[in-house]
Amino acid sequence: MIYNILFIFISVSIFSQKVDVKNIEIIRDSYGVPHIYSDTDKELAYGLAWAHSEDDFKTIQEAYLAGNALLSRHIGLTGAPVDFLTQLIQSKETIDSLYETIDKKFIEVAEGYAQGINRYAQLNPDKVLVKKLFPITPKKMLRYSFLQLFVSSEGDRAVRAIFENDFESLNFQRRNELGSNLFSFSTKKTNNGETYMAVNTHQPLDGPTSWYEAHLESKEGTSIIGATFAGAPCILTGSNKNLAWTHTVNRPDKTDIFQLEMVKNSKRKYYFDDKVLKLKKYRGKAFINILGIPIRVSKKYYLSVYGPTLKNKTGFFSVRTGSLFKVRALEQWWKMNKATSFDEYYSILEMNEIPGYNIGYADKDDNIFYISNGLIPIRNDKFKWTGVLPGNTSETLWINYYKTHELPQVLNPESGYIYNANHSPFKSTSIDENPNPQNFALNMGFETFDNNRSTRIFELVESYKSINYEDFKKIKYDNKFPTPFNYNFMDVNKIMEMKPNDYPEIADLIKQIQNWDRSTDVNSTGAGAYAMFYYTLADKYFYKSYYDRNFSESLIADCLVEVKKNMKKYFNSTLIKLGDYQKLVRGDKEMPIFGMPDVITAMNASKYKDGKVQVTHGESYIQLVKFSSKGTEIESIISYGSSDNEESPHYNDQMEKYSKFQTKKMSFDREWVLKNSKRVYNPQ
């Protein structure tokens, strides 16, 4: 124990200009949300690291362990694939080679955050998961960001396809129940001098990519309320006094797979144009625990001119995506935190360091904006880019990306609104003001589909001649499916066309679903029956019909037979309310919860107990923003609470409000923050 403390204490001293914690003030409000004040942004980052460590030190460490190929040292075999992945994509080497390109001011911020983490570890050595992870440095922080953004670019999906030698599945739309919503309204739609924006993220409710809310204020110009992920030294979605922005996941074609043409009877040589090149060979290492003893295991991987390379039974394949060549995404987000106008914000987007994500925006000057952002390669039209590409020619080796102004976007439409729900960027405002898909190369791979959420948002917005703040909130908290269902990955509308008398065994369930008003309220038995049908279909039947998602009546009927069997087994009834089947659970709190996958108030659940399901993804951090004559007004809510500490009163104290579509006020006004504070202190 003494050695651990000494080790970490000495390690902290590697940083120059150690942060003076007396300059940092943390004010915890009545919900435990940290409001952090400091002189400098470096000190602010220290305060954020300290507050977040108090609330969830374990998750921050697990994130960094994953990014530094150390997760298997903590959790054994299940962490090995992640450790191999971060080595495969050359996280350490890439961060080292590009580190000097990062803005020195942001490096100072990252150093401040690292100091906060290291100091917390020094004072809480019993909470350190893997001693080898420490000391945290800015480079170690960036390695995790590098891994996370590779995954968000679907690079992990490409790697899995190579491992499994299954490339055909990449061409099919996956079942995708996650995502987010965004929408903004200008005064052209509100007609009352007010501008609105909804931050409506759909993330895991726990884990490294679950949200942590904070309010950050420094004398160097940072003033923002929003949310971040474990280990990030700045806000990733939220509002400052001038503007607000948020993200939804987008899926243009960001990642390619190339099959190398190997030289016969040569293990590592391959053809490229008129040359013969040689793969660089590496060994990734991970650990498994056998009877409590860590055993090191290794796996070979390679590097070609295209990028990270793996061998399977049919050959050598390389993965290439823009996130493998960029390391300044966190710097870009930090600068977005500090932007004061649309022009400044847009110039920051032109850094083009964040490899994906739709962006929705609104500001105090009544600007609203949408862009399908991303690192989209400029590809050779000679090739078909939806499958595996030939890896023997420079004609397929793209090196440049489309610039920000060349991506689909909408600024200040006459309709007065923009929206996105992980659907097509060509359906982001009124019909006649949308970006024209013909203006964009087909091989950019932008989405062209709608989904239930996008369909419903568009219907609701268009149904209002003008929108006030209460209308805005009604749209945000709408929980109905459109008619007909409009899933982008399957068609189950035949369930509404089936004749109950043709299926006497399940006639009552068919009638329940067909008479249902499509709302996902906790007291709805129609929603209960449909939810049980949906999850049974997903678990037992979805992958049986991988290549035909237009589900037949007979398959639907088989699924409903299974549903009825489970209803009787677990509930002794065929009239099951959604809230009796679907629960929001944390600690000793369990409550009925609204929503389903792909309604605006989206919820995705996993098996729980006694035939029930527990929500694990979906409505997570919600922020509703109003720009008015009073300034920037903010309401927010999070699914559980501000702390992951089971002993904390804030472990699950927001659940009840969240379950009732309620929010809490947030404010930039320091006097208001102090008036509503529960604790004021300096970090140590």
Secondary structure as UniProt FT lines:
FT   HELIX           2..12
FT   TURN            13..14
FT   HELIX           21..23
FT   STRAND          25..29
FT   TURN            30..31
FT   STRAND          34..38
FT   HELIX           41..67
FT   TURN            68..69
FT   HELIX           71..75
FT   HELIX           76..79
FT   HELIX           80..88
FT   TURN            89..90
FT   HELIX           91..98
FT   HELIX           99..101
FT   HELIX           104..123
FT   HELIX           125..127
FT   HELIX           131..133
FT   HELIX           138..152
FT   TURN            153..154
FT   HELIX           155..164
FT   HELIX           168..171
FT   STRAND          179..185
FT   HELIX           187..190
FT   STRAND          195..204
FT   TURN            208..209
FT   STRAND          212..218
FT   TURN            219..220
FT   STRAND          223..228
FT   TURN            230..231
FT   STRAND          237..240
FT   STRAND          243..248
FT   STRAND          255..262
FT   TURN            264..265
FT   STRAND          269..272
FT   TURN            273..274
FT   STRAND          275..278
FT   STRAND          280..290
FT   TURN            291..292
FT   STRAND          293..303
FT   STRAND          308..312
FT   TURN            313..314
FT   STRAND          315..321
FT   HELIX           322..325
FT   HELIX           329..338
FT   HELIX           342..349
FT   TURN            350..351
FT   STRAND          358..363
FT   TURN            364..365
FT   STRAND          368..372
FT   TURN            381..382
FT   TURN            385..386
FT   STRAND          389..391
FT   HELIX           394..396
FT   HELIX           404..406
FT   STRAND          409..411
FT   TURN            414..415
FT   STRAND          417..420
FT   TURN            425..426
FT   HELIX           431..433
FT   HELIX           437..439
FT   HELIX           442..444
FT   HELIX           452..463
FT   HELIX           469..476
FT   HELIX           493..496
FT   HELIX           500..502
FT   HELIX           504..506
FT   HELIX           507..514
FT   TURN            522..523
FT   HELIX           525..536
FT   HELIX           537..541
FT   HELIX           543..545
FT   TURN            546..547
FT   HELIX           553..571
FT   HELIX           578..581
FT   STRAND          582..586
FT   TURN            587..588
FT   STRAND          589..592
FT   TURN            597..598
FT   STRAND          603..607
FT   TURN            610..611
FT   STRAND          613..628
FT   TURN            629..630
FT   STRAND          631..637
FT   TURN            646..647
FT   TURN            649..650
FT   TURN            653..654
FT   HELIX           655..659
FT   TURN            660..661
FT   STRAND          664..666
FT   HELIX           670..675
FT   STRAND          677..681
//
